[in-house]
Amino acid sequence: MALLGERKRKDLSFLQFTRLLVVYPWTQRFFDNFGNLSSASAIMGNPKVKAHGKKVLTSLGEAIKNMDDLKGTFAHLSELHCDRLHVDPENFKLLGNELVIVLAKYFGKEFTPQVQAAWQKMVAGVSIALAHKYH
Amino acid sequence: MSLTKTERAIIVSMWGKISTQADAIGTETLERLFLSYPQTKTYFPHFDLHAGSAQLRAHGSKVVAAVGDAVKSIDNIAGALARLSELHAYILRVDPVNFKLLSHCLLVTVAARFPADFTAEAHAAWDKFLSIVSSVLTEKYR
């Protein structure tokens, strides 16, 4: 968890979110109003994508501060993603795994199998919490 | 789903680098798999799965070698992996969900070892390639 405290954090939010839209292009369906998403470089340079990535990372920061009550922490966001945003919870798993891969890229050797395992639990918990209020 | 020319080129060129660390990458991928997804160990009750185990290393090598075979016959992955496809369908019968987990751990390992090469495009190409490999390996399941 100490990894998140490092200065690379700012770059990570952008990259994780960008990658989702590049690696799984069907996830772009939620971002019709984001402007140009027509290519990997368009996505990387898109300011709305960057801004949204920051929002997501801020939420993850909250998750880390409240690891013992993820469901409580994400209750409101869960309702939002269900009722207003209509996001299939499968996407939370995709995003969680993207984050793990971006962490591996940026931390290399430090991102040991043990560190990865801890993060996998974390992102799984966040995915479950975000889906918890779906109805 | 099939690979574009660009995607094939990315995979083949990265494979050149990956293959120089093939055994270590295979071992690390499996270590990651067993730590993050302990349920996958149920397929290996006959193995010593501790870090550094000879069996782990041997199996990791096998897995990466098979990926290499798919890369070398990237225009005919089904042909290259036909025998392995039958093995998984009739003998090993590994639940299909596990191919995603293994693929993910391989991507994590490659990202950690080749960060500069692992661009978003490369990531997309590899993810797609590994999902094609996974569907070839499960296509005879039923």
Contacts between the chains, C-beta under 8 A, distances in Angstrom:
chain1	res1	chain2	res2	distance
A	15	B	120	7.9
A	18	B	120	6.3
A	19	B	120	5.1
A	19	B	123	6.1
A	22	B	120	4.2
A	22	B	121	7.0
A	22	B	123	7.4
A	22	B	124	5.5
A	23	B	120	6.9
A	23	B	123	5.5
A	23	B	124	4.4
A	23	B	127	5.4
A	40	B	120	5.3
A	40	B	121	5.3
A	40	B	124	7.6
A	43	B	120	7.8
A	44	B	120	6.9
A	97	B	104	5.7
A	100	B	104	7.7
A	100	B	108	6.2
A	101	B	104	7.8
A	101	B	107	5.7
A	101	B	108	5.8
A	101	B	111	5.2
A	101	B	123	6.9
A	102	B	111	7.7
A	104	B	108	4.4
A	104	B	109	7.6
A	104	B	111	4.2
A	104	B	112	4.2
A	105	B	111	4.2
A	105	B	112	6.9
A	105	B	115	4.6
A	105	B	118	5.4
A	106	B	115	7.0
A	107	B	112	7.4
A	108	B	112	4.9
A	108	B	113	7.2
A	108	B	115	6.0
A	109	B	112	6.7
A	111	B	108	7.5
A	111	B	112	5.4
A	113	B	28	7.1
A	113	B	31	4.5
A	113	B	32	4.5
A	113	B	35	4.5
A	113	B	36	7.4
A	114	B	35	6.3
A	116	B	32	5.6
A	116	B	35	7.0
A	116	B	36	5.6
A	116	B	105	8.0
A	116	B	108	6.1
A	117	B	32	7.8
A	117	B	35	4.2
A	117	B	36	4.5
A	120	B	36	4.3
A	120	B	37	7.6
